[in-house]
Amino acid sequence: MAAAGIVIGLAGAWALSRYVESQLFGVKPADPTIFAAAAAILALVAAAAALVPGWRASRINPVRALKYE
């Protein structure tokens, strides 16, 4: 889901970059470095958000979890 959001967000940012061109100082409107950095940061945040719950879930005994239900 994070990858789909990043792809949709990059497409939207590229499409709208011409509208905010007057607000950008020292950066081209469709700078691939900026887009790549933003996508990488979002991917790292998504991975970090999933890491803690996934790590905690992997430490639970499956038999005990099923008996709890």
PQR file with spaces between the fields and no chain letter, atoms N, CA, C, O and H, PARSE charges and radii, in Angstrom:
ATOM       1  N    MET     1       0.822   -1.182    0.000 -0.4000 1.5000
ATOM       2  CA   MET     1       0.000    0.000    0.000 -0.0000 2.0000
ATOM       3  C    MET     1       0.867    1.246    0.000  0.5500 1.7000
ATOM       4  O    MET     1       0.534    2.251   -0.629 -0.5500 1.4000
ATOM       5  N    ALA     2       1.979    1.170    0.709 -0.4000 1.5000
ATOM       6  CA   ALA     2       2.869    2.334    0.736 -0.0000 2.0000
ATOM       7  C    ALA     2       3.455    2.589   -0.644  0.5500 1.7000
ATOM       8  O    ALA     2       3.579    3.740   -1.060 -0.5500 1.4000
ATOM       9  H    ALA     2       2.250    0.353    1.220  0.4000 1.0000
ATOM      10  N    ALA     3       3.815    1.529   -1.357 -0.4000 1.5000
ATOM      11  CA   ALA     3       4.380    1.705   -2.699 -0.0000 2.0000
ATOM      12  C    ALA     3       3.360    2.324   -3.650  0.5500 1.7000
ATOM      13  O    ALA     3       3.701    3.189   -4.456 -0.5500 1.4000
ATOM      14  H    ALA     3       3.714    0.594   -1.019  0.4000 1.0000
ATOM      15  N    ALA     4       2.115    1.881   -3.553 -0.4000 1.5000
ATOM      16  CA   ALA     4       1.076    2.465   -4.402 -0.0000 2.0000
ATOM      17  C    ALA     4       0.872    3.943   -4.065  0.5500 1.7000
ATOM      18  O    ALA     4       0.698    4.767   -4.963 -0.5500 1.4000
ATOM      19  H    ALA     4       1.839    1.178   -2.898  0.4000 1.0000
ATOM      20  N    GLY     5       0.892    4.269   -2.798 -0.4000 1.5000
ATOM      21  CA   GLY     5       0.760    5.662   -2.390 -0.0000 2.0000
ATOM      22  C    GLY     5       1.917    6.519   -2.855  0.5500 1.7000
ATOM      23  O    GLY     5       1.729    7.673   -3.242 -0.5500 1.4000
ATOM      24  H    GLY     5       1.033    3.599   -2.069  0.4000 1.0000
ATOM      25  N    ILE     6       3.119    5.955   -2.819 -0.4000 1.5000
ATOM      26  CA   ILE     6       4.293    6.699   -3.277 -0.0000 2.0000
ATOM      27  C    ILE     6       4.195    6.949   -4.777  0.5500 1.7000
ATOM      28  O    ILE     6       4.483    8.052   -5.241 -0.5500 1.4000
ATOM      29  H    ILE     6       3.272    5.018   -2.505  0.4000 1.0000
ATOM      30  N    VAL     7       3.791    5.938   -5.539 -0.4000 1.5000
ATOM      31  CA   VAL     7       3.677    6.092   -6.997 -0.0000 2.0000
ATOM      32  C    VAL     7       2.615    7.127   -7.336  0.5500 1.7000
ATOM      33  O    VAL     7       2.844    7.993   -8.181 -0.5500 1.4000
ATOM      34  H    VAL     7       3.556    5.042   -5.162  0.4000 1.0000
ATOM      35  N    ILE     8       1.461    7.051   -6.693 -0.4000 1.5000
ATOM      36  CA   ILE     8       0.393    8.016   -6.952 -0.0000 2.0000
ATOM      37  C    ILE     8       0.828    9.420   -6.532  0.5500 1.7000
ATOM      38  O    ILE     8       0.552   10.396   -7.230 -0.5500 1.4000
ATOM      39  H    ILE     8       1.275    6.348   -6.007  0.4000 1.0000
ATOM      40  N    GLY     9       1.504    9.514   -5.398 -0.4000 1.5000
ATOM      41  CA   GLY     9       1.984   10.809   -4.927 -0.0000 2.0000
ATOM      42  C    GLY     9       3.034   11.411   -5.838  0.5500 1.7000
ATOM      43  O    GLY     9       3.017   12.618   -6.083 -0.5500 1.4000
ATOM      44  H    GLY     9       1.728    8.721   -4.832  0.4000 1.0000
ATOM      45  N    LEU    10       3.948   10.596   -6.346 -0.4000 1.5000
ATOM      46  CA   LEU    10       4.950   11.097   -7.277 -0.0000 2.0000
ATOM      47  C    LEU    10       4.315   11.589   -8.570  0.5500 1.7000
ATOM      48  O    LEU    10       4.714   12.619   -9.112 -0.5500 1.4000
ATOM      49  H    LEU    10       3.962    9.616   -6.148  0.4000 1.0000
ATOM      50  N    ALA    11       3.322   10.848   -9.065 -0.4000 1.5000
ATOM      51  CA   ALA    11       2.637   11.273  -10.288 -0.0000 2.0000
ATOM      52  C    ALA    11       1.902   12.593  -10.053  0.5500 1.7000
ATOM      53  O    ALA    11       1.943   13.487  -10.897 -0.5500 1.4000
ATOM      54  H    ALA    11       2.997   10.011   -8.624  0.4000 1.0000
ATOM      55  N    GLY    12       1.240   12.711   -8.923 -0.4000 1.5000
ATOM      56  CA   GLY    12       0.546   13.954   -8.601 -0.0000 2.0000
ATOM      57  C    GLY    12       1.499   15.115   -8.405  0.5500 1.7000
ATOM      58  O    GLY    12       1.218   16.230   -8.845 -0.5500 1.4000
ATOM      59  H    GLY    12       1.207   11.984   -8.237  0.4000 1.0000
ATOM      60  N    ALA    13       2.608   14.870   -7.759 -0.4000 1.5000
ATOM      61  CA   ALA    13       3.592   15.930   -7.541 -0.0000 2.0000
ATOM      62  C    ALA    13       4.203   16.386   -8.854  0.5500 1.7000
ATOM      63  O    ALA    13       4.430   17.578   -9.060 -0.5500 1.4000
ATOM      64  H    ALA    13       2.836   13.964   -7.402  0.4000 1.0000
ATOM      65  N    TRP    14       4.468   15.437   -9.742 -0.4000 1.5000
ATOM      66  CA   TRP    14       5.025   15.806  -11.035 -0.0000 2.0000
ATOM      67  C    TRP    14       4.016   16.622  -11.838  0.5500 1.7000
ATOM      68  O    TRP    14       4.381   17.598  -12.494 -0.5500 1.4000
ATOM      69  H    TRP    14       4.283   14.468   -9.575  0.4000 1.0000
ATOM      70  N    ALA    15       2.747   16.219  -11.786 -0.4000 1.5000
ATOM      71  CA   ALA    15       1.716   16.930  -12.542 -0.0000 2.0000
ATOM      72  C    ALA    15       1.486   18.339  -11.999  0.5500 1.7000
ATOM      73  O    ALA    15       1.222   19.264  -12.768 -0.5500 1.4000
ATOM      74  H    ALA    15       2.451   15.426  -11.253  0.4000 1.0000
ATOM      75  N    LEU    16       1.584   18.506  -10.697 -0.4000 1.5000
ATOM      76  CA   LEU    16       1.316   19.812  -10.087 -0.0000 2.0000
ATOM      77  C    LEU    16       2.558   20.673   -9.906  0.5500 1.7000
ATOM      78  O    LEU    16       2.461   21.802   -9.426 -0.5500 1.4000
ATOM      79  H    LEU    16       1.799   17.755  -10.072  0.4000 1.0000
ATOM      80  N    SER    17       3.714   20.159  -10.282 -0.4000 1.5000
ATOM      81  CA   SER    17       4.955   20.904  -10.049 -0.0000 2.0000
ATOM      82  C    SER    17       5.016   22.195  -10.852  0.5500 1.7000
ATOM      83  O    SER    17       5.653   23.155  -10.419 -0.5500 1.4000
ATOM      84  H    SER    17       3.792   19.242  -10.673  0.4000 1.0000
ATOM      85  N    ARG    18       4.376   22.239  -12.000 -0.4000 1.5000
ATOM      86  CA   ARG    18       4.390   23.461  -12.801 -0.0000 2.0000
ATOM      87  C    ARG    18       3.595   24.576  -12.141  0.5500 1.7000
ATOM      88  O    ARG    18       3.880   25.755  -12.355 -0.5500 1.4000
ATOM      89  H    ARG    18       3.859   21.459  -12.352  0.4000 1.0000
ATOM      90  N    TYR    19       2.599   24.210  -11.336 -0.4000 1.5000
ATOM      91  CA   TYR    19       1.776   25.229  -10.679 -0.0000 2.0000
ATOM      92  C    TYR    19       2.505   25.904   -9.521  0.5500 1.7000
ATOM      93  O    TYR    19       2.205   27.052   -9.193 -0.5500 1.4000
ATOM      94  H    TYR    19       2.369   23.253  -11.162  0.4000 1.0000
ATOM      95  N    VAL    20       3.444   25.221   -8.908 -0.4000 1.5000
ATOM      96  CA   VAL    20       4.172   25.796   -7.769 -0.0000 2.0000
ATOM      97  C    VAL    20       5.581   26.240   -8.163  0.5500 1.7000
ATOM      98  O    VAL    20       6.417   26.499   -7.298 -0.5500 1.4000
ATOM      99  H    VAL    20       3.688   24.289   -9.175  0.4000 1.0000
ATOM     100  N    GLU    21       5.840   26.325   -9.454 -0.4000 1.5000
ATOM     101  CA   GLU    21       7.171   26.688   -9.932 -0.0000 2.0000
ATOM     102  C    GLU    21       7.610   28.050   -9.405  0.5500 1.7000
ATOM     103  O    GLU    21       8.798   28.252   -9.151 -0.5500 1.4000
ATOM     104  H    GLU    21       5.161   26.115  -10.157  0.4000 1.0000
ATOM     105  N    SER    22       6.691   28.974   -9.239 -0.4000 1.5000
ATOM     106  CA   SER    22       7.066   30.307   -8.757 -0.0000 2.0000
ATOM     107  C    SER    22       7.470   30.291   -7.283  0.5500 1.7000
ATOM     108  O    SER    22       8.131   31.224   -6.828 -0.5500 1.4000
ATOM     109  H    SER    22       5.727   28.809   -9.445  0.4000 1.0000
ATOM     110  N    GLN    23       7.100   29.277   -6.537 -0.4000 1.5000
ATOM     111  CA   GLN    23       7.430   29.180   -5.119 -0.0000 2.0000
ATOM     112  C    GLN    23       8.764   28.485   -4.859  0.5500 1.7000
ATOM     113  O    GLN    23       9.277   28.525   -3.740 -0.5500 1.4000
ATOM     114  H    GLN    23       6.563   28.518   -6.907  0.4000 1.0000
ATOM     115  N    LEU    24       9.328   27.849   -5.886 -0.4000 1.5000
ATOM     116  CA   LEU    24      10.560   27.087   -5.728 -0.0000 2.0000
ATOM     117  C    LEU    24      11.763   27.982   -5.990  0.5500 1.7000
ATOM     118  O    LEU    24      11.817   28.682   -7.001 -0.5500 1.4000
ATOM     119  H    LEU    24       8.912   27.817   -6.794  0.4000 1.0000
ATOM     120  N    PHE    25      12.719   27.955   -5.082 -0.4000 1.5000
ATOM     121  CA   PHE    25      13.915   28.761   -5.228 -0.0000 2.0000
ATOM     122  C    PHE    25      15.131   27.846   -5.303  0.5500 1.7000
ATOM     123  O    PHE    25      15.452   27.165   -4.329 -0.5500 1.4000
ATOM     124  H    PHE    25      12.675   27.386   -4.261  0.4000 1.0000
ATOM     125  N    GLY    26      15.809   27.823   -6.444 -0.4000 1.5000
ATOM     126  CA   GLY    26      17.003   27.015   -6.604 -0.0000 2.0000
ATOM     127  C    GLY    26      16.728   25.547   -6.884  0.5500 1.7000
ATOM     128  O    GLY    26      17.643   24.725   -6.830 -0.5500 1.4000
ATOM     129  H    GLY    26      15.548   28.376   -7.235  0.4000 1.0000
ATOM     130  N    VAL    27      15.471   25.204   -7.183 -0.4000 1.5000
ATOM     131  CA   VAL    27      15.110   23.819   -7.474 -0.0000 2.0000
ATOM     132  C    VAL    27      14.277   23.822   -8.746  0.5500 1.7000
ATOM     133  O    VAL    27      13.366   24.636   -8.898 -0.5500 1.4000
ATOM     134  H    VAL    27      14.727   25.871   -7.227  0.4000 1.0000
ATOM     135  N    LYS    28      14.592   22.910   -9.660 -0.4000 1.5000
ATOM     136  CA   LYS    28      13.783   22.776  -10.868 -0.0000 2.0000
ATOM     137  C    LYS    28      12.427   22.190  -10.490  0.5500 1.7000
ATOM     138  O    LYS    28      12.341   21.441   -9.517 -0.5500 1.4000
ATOM     139  H    LYS    28      15.332   22.249   -9.537  0.4000 1.0000
ATOM     140  N    PRO    29      11.372   22.506  -11.228 -0.5600 1.5000
ATOM     141  CA   PRO    29      10.040   22.001  -10.874  0.2800 2.0000
ATOM     142  C    PRO    29       9.925   20.477  -10.875  0.5500 1.7000
ATOM     143  O    PRO    29       9.207   19.917  -10.047 -0.5500 1.4000
ATOM     144  N    ALA    30      10.606   19.811  -11.775 -0.4000 1.5000
ATOM     145  CA   ALA    30      10.523   18.347  -11.847 -0.0000 2.0000
ATOM     146  C    ALA    30      11.901   17.748  -11.585  0.5500 1.7000
ATOM     147  O    ALA    30      12.411   16.976  -12.398 -0.5500 1.4000
ATOM     148  H    ALA    30      11.189   20.267  -12.448  0.4000 1.0000
ATOM     149  N    ASP    31      12.495   18.099  -10.464 -0.4000 1.5000
ATOM     150  CA   ASP    31      13.841   17.623  -10.117 -0.0000 2.0000
ATOM     151  C    ASP    31      13.772   16.167   -9.659  0.5500 1.7000
ATOM     152  O    ASP    31      13.170   15.878   -8.624 -0.5500 1.4000
ATOM     153  H    ASP    31      12.081   18.726   -9.804  0.4000 1.0000
ATOM     154  N    PRO    32      14.378   15.247  -10.411 -0.5600 1.5000
ATOM     155  CA   PRO    32      14.292   13.830  -10.039  0.2800 2.0000
ATOM     156  C    PRO    32      14.971   13.515   -8.705  0.5500 1.7000
ATOM     157  O    PRO    32      14.576   12.568   -8.025 -0.5500 1.4000
ATOM     158  N    THR    33      15.974   14.285   -8.326 -0.4000 1.5000
ATOM     159  CA   THR    33      16.645   14.039   -7.052 -0.0000 2.0000
ATOM     160  C    THR    33      15.704   14.298   -5.882  0.5500 1.7000
ATOM     161  O    THR    33      15.673   13.531   -4.919 -0.5500 1.4000
ATOM     162  H    THR    33      16.295   15.054   -8.878  0.4000 1.0000
ATOM     163  N    ILE    34      14.950   15.366   -5.968 -0.4000 1.5000
ATOM     164  CA   ILE    34      13.995   15.695   -4.903 -0.0000 2.0000
ATOM     165  C    ILE    34      12.891   14.643   -4.826  0.5500 1.7000
ATOM     166  O    ILE    34      12.512   14.207   -3.739 -0.5500 1.4000
ATOM     167  H    ILE    34      14.975   15.989   -6.750  0.4000 1.0000
ATOM     168  N    PHE    35      12.379   14.242   -5.991 -0.4000 1.5000
ATOM     169  CA   PHE    35      11.338   13.214   -5.999 -0.0000 2.0000
ATOM     170  C    PHE    35      11.851   11.899   -5.430  0.5500 1.7000
ATOM     171  O    PHE    35      11.146   11.240   -4.667 -0.5500 1.4000
ATOM     172  H    PHE    35      12.687   14.597   -6.873  0.4000 1.0000
ATOM     173  N    ALA    36      13.061   11.514   -5.790 -0.4000 1.5000
ATOM     174  CA   ALA    36      13.631   10.261   -5.284 -0.0000 2.0000
ATOM     175  C    ALA    36      13.871   10.330   -3.778  0.5500 1.7000
ATOM     176  O    ALA    36      13.622    9.359   -3.063 -0.5500 1.4000
ATOM     177  H    ALA    36      13.634   12.050   -6.410  0.4000 1.0000
ATOM     178  N    ALA    37      14.353   11.475   -3.298 -0.4000 1.5000
ATOM     179  CA   ALA    37      14.584   11.624   -1.859 -0.0000 2.0000
ATOM     180  C    ALA    37      13.277   11.570   -1.078  0.5500 1.7000
ATOM     181  O    ALA    37      13.205   10.936   -0.025 -0.5500 1.4000
ATOM     182  H    ALA    37      14.554   12.263   -3.879  0.4000 1.0000
ATOM     183  N    ALA    38      12.249   12.228   -1.588 -0.4000 1.5000
ATOM     184  CA   ALA    38      10.948   12.202   -0.910 -0.0000 2.0000
ATOM     185  C    ALA    38      10.374   10.794   -0.889  0.5500 1.7000
ATOM     186  O    ALA    38       9.837   10.359    0.130 -0.5500 1.4000
ATOM     187  H    ALA    38      12.307   12.742   -2.444  0.4000 1.0000
ATOM     188  N    ALA    39      10.482   10.077   -2.002 -0.4000 1.5000
ATOM     189  CA   ALA    39       9.977    8.705   -2.061 -0.0000 2.0000
ATOM     190  C    ALA    39      10.752    7.796   -1.118  0.5500 1.7000
ATOM     191  O    ALA    39      10.164    6.932   -0.468 -0.5500 1.4000
ATOM     192  H    ALA    39      10.918   10.430   -2.830  0.4000 1.0000
ATOM     193  N    ALA    40      12.061    7.980   -1.037 -0.4000 1.5000
ATOM     194  CA   ALA    40      12.875    7.155   -0.139 -0.0000 2.0000
ATOM     195  C    ALA    40      12.529    7.416    1.322  0.5500 1.7000
ATOM     196  O    ALA    40      12.446    6.482    2.119 -0.5500 1.4000
ATOM     197  H    ALA    40      12.539    8.682   -1.564  0.4000 1.0000
ATOM     198  N    ILE    41      12.330    8.672    1.671 -0.4000 1.5000
ATOM     199  CA   ILE    41      11.970    9.003    3.055 -0.0000 2.0000
ATOM     200  C    ILE    41      10.615    8.407    3.411  0.5500 1.7000
ATOM     201  O    ILE    41      10.447    7.855    4.498 -0.5500 1.4000
ATOM     202  H    ILE    41      12.397    9.431    1.023  0.4000 1.0000
ATOM     203  N    LEU    42       9.645    8.514    2.503 -0.4000 1.5000
ATOM     204  CA   LEU    42       8.327    7.934    2.768 -0.0000 2.0000
ATOM     205  C    LEU    42       8.397    6.414    2.891  0.5500 1.7000
ATOM     206  O    LEU    42       7.710    5.829    3.728 -0.5500 1.4000
ATOM     207  H    LEU    42       9.781    8.962    1.620  0.4000 1.0000
ATOM     208  N    ALA    43       9.220    5.770    2.064 -0.4000 1.5000
ATOM     209  CA   ALA    43       9.371    4.317    2.152 -0.0000 2.0000
ATOM     210  C    ALA    43      10.017    3.918    3.475  0.5500 1.7000
ATOM     211  O    ALA    43       9.618    2.921    4.078 -0.5500 1.4000
ATOM     212  H    ALA    43       9.778    6.245    1.383  0.4000 1.0000
ATOM     213  N    LEU    44      10.998    4.674    3.930 -0.4000 1.5000
ATOM     214  CA   LEU    44      11.631    4.381    5.223 -0.0000 2.0000
ATOM     215  C    LEU    44      10.661    4.560    6.382  0.5500 1.7000
ATOM     216  O    LEU    44      10.660    3.762    7.320 -0.5500 1.4000
ATOM     217  H    LEU    44      11.321    5.483    3.441  0.4000 1.0000
ATOM     218  N    VAL    45       9.846    5.588    6.326 -0.4000 1.5000
ATOM     219  CA   VAL    45       8.852    5.808    7.387 -0.0000 2.0000
ATOM     220  C    VAL    45       7.824    4.680    7.397  0.5500 1.7000
ATOM     221  O    VAL    45       7.437    4.207    8.465 -0.5500 1.4000
ATOM     222  H    VAL    45       9.847    6.236    5.564  0.4000 1.0000
ATOM     223  N    ALA    46       7.379    4.247    6.221 -0.4000 1.5000
ATOM     224  CA   ALA    46       6.419    3.145    6.150 -0.0000 2.0000
ATOM     225  C    ALA    46       7.028    1.851    6.677  0.5500 1.7000
ATOM     226  O    ALA    46       6.359    1.091    7.377 -0.5500 1.4000
ATOM     227  H    ALA    46       7.693    4.632    5.353  0.4000 1.0000
ATOM     228  N    ALA    47       8.282    1.598    6.349 -0.4000 1.5000
ATOM     229  CA   ALA    47       8.952    0.390    6.843 -0.0000 2.0000
ATOM     230  C    ALA    47       9.131    0.449    8.353  0.5500 1.7000
ATOM     231  O    ALA    47       8.946   -0.558    9.036 -0.5500 1.4000
ATOM     232  H    ALA    47       8.826    2.215    5.781  0.4000 1.0000
ATOM     233  N    ALA    48       9.484    1.600    8.875 -0.4000 1.5000
ATOM     234  CA   ALA    48       9.643    1.747   10.326 -0.0000 2.0000
ATOM     235  C    ALA    48       8.314    1.581   11.044  0.5500 1.7000
ATOM     236  O    ALA    48       8.264    1.008   12.132 -0.5500 1.4000
ATOM     237  H    ALA    48       9.634    2.418    8.320  0.4000 1.0000
ATOM     238  N    ALA    49       7.238    2.078   10.445 -0.4000 1.5000
ATOM     239  CA   ALA    49       5.919    1.946   11.062 -0.0000 2.0000
ATOM     240  C    ALA    49       5.456    0.492   11.098  0.5500 1.7000
ATOM     241  O    ALA    49       4.730    0.096   12.009 -0.5500 1.4000
ATOM     242  H    ALA    49       7.279    2.544    9.562  0.4000 1.0000
ATOM     243  N    ALA    50       5.866   -0.297   10.124 -0.4000 1.5000
ATOM     244  CA   ALA    50       5.466   -1.706   10.087 -0.0000 2.0000
ATOM     245  C    ALA    50       6.425   -2.600   10.857  0.5500 1.7000
ATOM     246  O    ALA    50       6.066   -3.722   11.214 -0.5500 1.4000
ATOM     247  H    ALA    50       6.456    0.024    9.384  0.4000 1.0000
ATOM     248  N    LEU    51       7.623   -2.130   11.116 -0.4000 1.5000
ATOM     249  CA   LEU    51       8.641   -2.963   11.747 -0.0000 2.0000
ATOM     250  C    LEU    51       8.291   -3.321   13.188  0.5500 1.7000
ATOM     251  O    LEU    51       8.386   -4.488   13.569 -0.5500 1.4000
ATOM     252  H    LEU    51       7.915   -1.219   10.826  0.4000 1.0000
ATOM     253  N    VAL    52       7.896   -2.364   13.978 -0.4000 1.5000
ATOM     254  CA   VAL    52       7.626   -2.621   15.397 -0.0000 2.0000
ATOM     255  C    VAL    52       6.455   -3.585   15.592  0.5500 1.7000
ATOM     256  O    VAL    52       6.616   -4.560   16.325 -0.5500 1.4000
ATOM     257  H    VAL    52       7.818   -1.416   13.669  0.4000 1.0000
ATOM     258  N    PRO    53       5.291   -3.371   14.982 -0.5600 1.5000
ATOM     259  CA   PRO    53       4.215   -4.348   15.164  0.2800 2.0000
ATOM     260  C    PRO    53       4.559   -5.729   14.593  0.5500 1.7000
ATOM     261  O    PRO    53       4.185   -6.749   15.169 -0.5500 1.4000
ATOM     262  N    GLY    54       5.262   -5.760   13.476 -0.4000 1.5000
ATOM     263  CA   GLY    54       5.659   -7.042   12.900 -0.0000 2.0000
ATOM     264  C    GLY    54       6.628   -7.784   13.792  0.5500 1.7000
ATOM     265  O    GLY    54       6.527   -9.001   13.949 -0.5500 1.4000
ATOM     266  H    GLY    54       5.567   -4.930   13.008  0.4000 1.0000
ATOM     267  N    TRP    55       7.566   -7.062   14.379 -0.4000 1.5000
ATOM     268  CA   TRP    55       8.536   -7.686   15.283 -0.0000 2.0000
ATOM     269  C    TRP    55       7.839   -8.224   16.533  0.5500 1.7000
ATOM     270  O    TRP    55       8.141   -9.324   16.996 -0.5500 1.4000
ATOM     271  H    TRP    55       7.648   -6.074   14.252  0.4000 1.0000
ATOM     272  N    ARG    56       6.907   -7.443   17.072 -0.4000 1.5000
ATOM     273  CA   ARG    56       6.184   -7.899   18.260 -0.0000 2.0000
ATOM     274  C    ARG    56       5.323   -9.116   17.943  0.5500 1.7000
ATOM     275  O    ARG    56       5.226  -10.034   18.757 -0.5500 1.4000
ATOM     276  H    ARG    56       6.661   -6.549   16.696  0.4000 1.0000
ATOM     277  N    ALA    57       4.699   -9.133   16.773 -0.4000 1.5000
ATOM     278  CA   ALA    57       3.854  -10.270   16.396 -0.0000 2.0000
ATOM     279  C    ALA    57       4.687  -11.520   16.150  0.5500 1.7000
ATOM     280  O    ALA    57       4.213  -12.631   16.390 -0.5500 1.4000
ATOM     281  H    ALA    57       4.778   -8.388   16.111  0.4000 1.0000
ATOM     282  N    SER    58       5.902  -11.362   15.683 -0.4000 1.5000
ATOM     283  CA   SER    58       6.740  -12.536   15.417 -0.0000 2.0000
ATOM     284  C    SER    58       7.240  -13.189   16.698  0.5500 1.7000
ATOM     285  O    SER    58       7.692  -14.334   16.662 -0.5500 1.4000
ATOM     286  H    SER    58       6.287  -10.460   15.488  0.4000 1.0000
ATOM     287  N    ARG    59       7.171  -12.502   17.810 -0.4000 1.5000
ATOM     288  CA   ARG    59       7.662  -13.056   19.080 -0.0000 2.0000
ATOM     289  C    ARG    59       6.579  -13.825   19.832  0.5500 1.7000
ATOM     290  O    ARG    59       6.860  -14.426   20.869 -0.5500 1.4000
ATOM     291  H    ARG    59       6.804  -11.572   17.840  0.4000 1.0000
ATOM     292  N    ILE    60       5.343  -13.815   19.325 -0.4000 1.5000
ATOM     293  CA   ILE    60       4.235  -14.505   19.995 -0.0000 2.0000
ATOM     294  C    ILE    60       4.186  -15.955   19.511  0.5500 1.7000
ATOM     295  O    ILE    60       4.347  -16.230   18.322 -0.5500 1.4000
ATOM     296  H    ILE    60       5.115  -13.327   18.483  0.4000 1.0000
ATOM     297  N    ASN    61       3.963  -16.870   20.446 -0.4000 1.5000
ATOM     298  CA   ASN    61       3.793  -18.277   20.112 -0.0000 2.0000
ATOM     299  C    ASN    61       2.452  -18.445   19.395  0.5500 1.7000
ATOM     300  O    ASN    61       1.418  -18.087   19.958 -0.5500 1.4000
ATOM     301  H    ASN    61       3.832  -16.647   21.412  0.4000 1.0000
ATOM     302  N    PRO    62       2.440  -18.982   18.163 -0.5600 1.5000
ATOM     303  CA   PRO    62       1.195  -19.093   17.404  0.2800 2.0000
ATOM     304  C    PRO    62       0.137  -19.962   18.092  0.5500 1.7000
ATOM     305  O    PRO    62      -1.051  -19.645   18.028 -0.5500 1.4000
ATOM     306  N    VAL    63       0.545  -21.033   18.736 -0.4000 1.5000
ATOM     307  CA   VAL    63      -0.414  -21.909   19.411 -0.0000 2.0000
ATOM     308  C    VAL    63      -1.087  -21.158   20.557  0.5500 1.7000
ATOM     309  O    VAL    63      -2.299  -21.266   20.747 -0.5500 1.4000
ATOM     310  H    VAL    63       1.510  -21.291   18.788  0.4000 1.0000
ATOM     311  N    ARG    64      -0.321  -20.417   21.302 -0.4000 1.5000
ATOM     312  CA   ARG    64      -0.874  -19.651   22.416 -0.0000 2.0000
ATOM     313  C    ARG    64      -1.818  -18.559   21.915  0.5500 1.7000
ATOM     314  O    ARG    64      -2.848  -18.293   22.534 -0.5500 1.4000
ATOM     315  H    ARG    64       0.663  -20.330   21.148  0.4000 1.0000
ATOM     316  N    ALA    65      -1.466  -17.930   20.794 -0.4000 1.5000
ATOM     317  CA   ALA    65      -2.330  -16.892   20.228 -0.0000 2.0000
ATOM     318  C    ALA    65      -3.645  -17.482   19.732  0.5500 1.7000
ATOM     319  O    ALA    65      -4.697  -16.863   19.890 -0.5500 1.4000
ATOM     320  H    ALA    65      -0.629  -18.146   20.291  0.4000 1.0000
ATOM     321  N    LEU    66      -3.598  -18.679   19.130 -0.4000 1.5000
ATOM     322  CA   LEU    66      -4.829  -19.306   18.666 -0.0000 2.0000
ATOM     323  C    LEU    66      -5.705  -19.771   19.821  0.5500 1.7000
ATOM     324  O    LEU    66      -6.930  -19.706   19.730 -0.5500 1.4000
ATOM     325  H    LEU    66      -2.744  -19.182   19.002  0.4000 1.0000
ATOM     326  N    LYS    67      -5.102  -20.233   20.894 -0.4000 1.5000
ATOM     327  CA   LYS    67      -5.883  -20.655   22.063 -0.0000 2.0000
ATOM     328  C    LYS    67      -6.534  -19.460   22.739  0.5500 1.7000
ATOM     329  O    LYS    67      -7.601  -19.597   23.337 -0.5500 1.4000
ATOM     330  H    LYS    67      -4.106  -20.285   20.969  0.4000 1.0000
ATOM     331  N    TYR    68      -5.911  -18.292   22.655 -0.4000 1.5000
ATOM     332  CA   TYR    68      -6.473  -17.087   23.261 -0.0000 2.0000
ATOM     333  C    TYR    68      -7.760  -16.682   22.576  0.5500 1.7000
ATOM     334  O    TYR    68      -8.683  -16.182   23.217 -0.5500 1.4000
ATOM     335  H    TYR    68      -5.044  -18.181   22.169  0.4000 1.0000
ATOM     336  N    GLU    69      -7.820  -16.896   21.280 -0.4000 1.5000
ATOM     337  CA   GLU    69      -9.029  -16.562   20.517 -0.0000 2.0000
ATOM     338  C    GLU    69     -10.107  -17.507   20.929  0.5500 1.7000
ATOM     339  O    GLU    69     -11.227  -17.426   20.423 -0.5500 1.4000
ATOM     340  H    GLU    69      -7.070  -17.303   20.759  0.4000 1.0000
